[in-house]
Amino acid sequence: MSFLSIGFLVCGLAAAIPVFVHMIHRQNLRELPFSTLRFIRISEQKTRNKRRVQDLMLLLLRMAVLLLIAIGLANPTIRNLSNFWGGAQTSAVIILDNSASMGTIDGTVPRFETAIAQAEKILDELGNGDNIAVIVPCGKAFPENGQFFSGQDKVRKVLRDAKISYEKADLAAAVLQARSLLIKAQTPSRLIFVISDQQTVSWQHLAAATPAVSNDTNTNGGENGSASGNENPTDRKTDIAVAEQKEMLHIPVILVNCRQSPKPNVGLIRLDTKNVLPIAQVPLPMTVYLKNESKLEQMRRIDVYVDGMKQYGSTDIVLDPEGLEGHSFTIVLDRGGLHKGEVRLAGSDGNPLDDKLYFAAEADQGIPVALIKPMRHEIPFLEETYYIEKALQTGAGGVSPVRLTAIDKGDLLTEPLQNYAAVIAVNLPAPEHDTAERLVRYIERGGHVIWTCGDNIFAEDYNRLNDEMDGKLLPLPVFSQQAPEVGSGKDAWNIELMDGGYPAFRNLVNPRELFTRVLVYRRIPVDISRGGATVLAGLDDGMPLLVQRRVGNGSVTFLGTGVHVSWTNLPVRPIFVPMINQLIFQLAGIEQTRLRTVAGQPLTFTFKADECPQSVEVIPPSGEVLRRDLKKGGSNEISPTFVFEDTCQVGVYTLRPLETARAVQIPFSVNIDGEEIDSAGLTEEGCKVLFAGTPYVFAQAGGEIDAVFEQLKRGTSLWDIFLWGVLLVLVCEVFISNRFSQRKEDHEKGVDVRRFLPPKTPSLG
């Protein structure tokens, strides 16, 4: 505690005035012994003792009044947020939010520029000898980030070099880092400044990042205590850790809010591709989602560019206040190979960082698919593969997306299956053991096998072979061929269920008549009780029709009916062509669906065991070539999983595996985190919950931060407290004085001496 007007403390000497007045008014009375009034002497002695106590209490109260008035005039303050600010060394950590939301324009100035100005103002208030560190939570790591400097030159250089990022900030983690730095600082004053727009999503992990302090620590004694009284070193470390955690929570946090009056903003938050594997000359449908963060209706347009050329431009898209709107469009990739695209929001608005989304597409001239025929027929119409060949050669978009190769069942043992994205076995008799082993190896390495039924499928043979392959040849064991029972009044089953959550069937579930009119005359059921497989389609009696199971890096799919009109009318229904093509797209494009991430989040890619490279070249949007080894440490062991963490730039990246048998390039896209467009901000009420137990100040950038500095320098005035103390003492003094005066008046009127006599008066005789 300190005093702003210390001269008034001299007035505290006035507390001696009541003592002085008491001394000069003190009367010395001459004692006259009067033996016959000895009982009156006893009562007078008791009354005198009480009066002394009463006079002393009044004297102290009157002294306290004068002393409290003098201290109050001296303007006492307590520095609860800073110990001796400006008078002793301070350690401060400045957390400078550089997430994408800080690119929002308030009026004419981006929030990040406002944040830099506030950081400069904080440095102006701090002294040159103070320890200062700056934490920039987003973007590339640099050596000065989170380092203490006693001089301000390096700190100001960090502020000049700080750039806004496309990433989402984790301010909770930054506060924890700041607390860990300050807990080691041996200075009387420690402070954390958080300069941000205080976006709610940036604080969502604060509870997890806050040290959990337990009060019931049991070091010695009790059940775990030492009988000999020796101190357990482990317990002592625990005590130190708990003490540090408690101390962390008492480090003040000053939240500087840079959010002011933002311009209306619309952001692109997500881009969905319906076909997971793009094919050259085949229309590629896409959907982009726009979020309006304004409280007013907005109208925007989007433009789509592929390889730098504009392919699509929308009309006006109307967005409701704070609404989300999806807009669908179609592009066509004119050639095979790698394509880089972006969706742009036309015009400018409140935040230019969320106006673009990037996508990468590795288009093929055709998906290589092997079609295994049980036998060839002179009349094509009679072949089991007739309808599926027509479906794959036509394609859902009118252009064939598949390079189809027909294989006889006898060629399976020699055909290079690794050259095919998928293998379709149509009514194939149970293969030989060696052929089955070859198919399982193909599946485990990333291949996809689709089984269809027919008269050549015998459950006993397939189940025995599947057991020999450890259950990897089929999704589930199968039962014998079935047809509707005679006399049941039913000659076929209908498809009742299509899994709309499966990407390949997303557009095939509406209208329902598209699949409910499919009739199945004969089927081979699977034993769904075994579990482990996903049901993609089911019949009206509850039995599954199409099941799929992941095996290694690949998958195996089983269609419980044939692909010829002798078993079902599926091949002649409108759903057949898109269904079979979308299924092939999905299976062949599984890897491409995961080649996307958001800024700041690592991308993980797992190579096939026999195609694992020694190293990988990464080409980010900047064009520089980065090389990363896949070796584990300094050993010769190669990890099949490649993790690339430096994804702070948005755009299209390219991976190039090196020293591998198959030269490929793997594209992936990095975009802004969609949560950064959320404008919800932290409020003062929210601070009370988040920073419970921690002293904090929530201040608006500008004038309010100046008031915070003034409070840090001057502290919190205790004048009100001392004023209330004066009033309380005066009330007590008046009450006691009046009460004692009343008793004195009673005494002057006459006192009944018998009240002071002993219970039994001695005899006078």
Buried (B, 14 or more C-beta within 10 A) or exposed (E): EBBEEEEBBEBBEBBEEBEEEBEEEEEEEEEEEEEEEEBEEBBBEEBEEEBEEBEEBBBBBBBBBBBBBBBBBBBBBEBEBBBEBEBBBBBBBBBBBBBBBBBBBBEEEBBBBBBBBBBBBBBEBBBEEBBBBBBBBBBEEEEBBBBBBEEBEEBBEBBEEBEBBBBBBBBBBBBBBBBBBBBEBEBBBBBBBBBBBBBBBBBBBBEEBBBEBEEEEEBBEEEEEEEEEEEBEEBEEBBEEBEBBEBBBEBBBBBBBBBBEBBBBBBBBBBBBBBBBBBBBBBBBBEBBBBBBBEEEBEBBBBBBBEEEEBBEBEEBEBEEEBEBEBEBEBBBEEBEBBBBBBBBEEEBBBBBBBBBBBBBBBBEBBBBBBBBBEEEEEEEEBBBBBBBEBBEBBBBEBBBBBBBEBEBEEBEEBEBBEBBBBBBBBBBBBBEEBBBBBBBBBBBBBBBBBBBBBBBBBEEBBEBBEBBEBBBBBBBBBEBBEBEEEEEEEBBBBBBBBEEBBBBBBBBEEEEBBBEBBBBBBBBBBBEEEEBBBBBBBBEEBBBBBBBBBBBBBBBBBBBBBBBEBBBBBEBEBBBBBBBBBBBBBBBBBBEEBBBBBBEEBEBBBBEEBBBEBBBBBBBEEEEEEBBBEEEEEEEBBBEBEBEBBBBBBBBBBBBBEBEEEEEBBBBBBBBBBBBBBEBBEEEBBEEBBEEBEBBBBBBBEEBEEBBEBBBBBBBBBEEBEEBBEEBBEBBEEBBEEBEEBEEEEEEEBEEEEBEEEEEEEEE
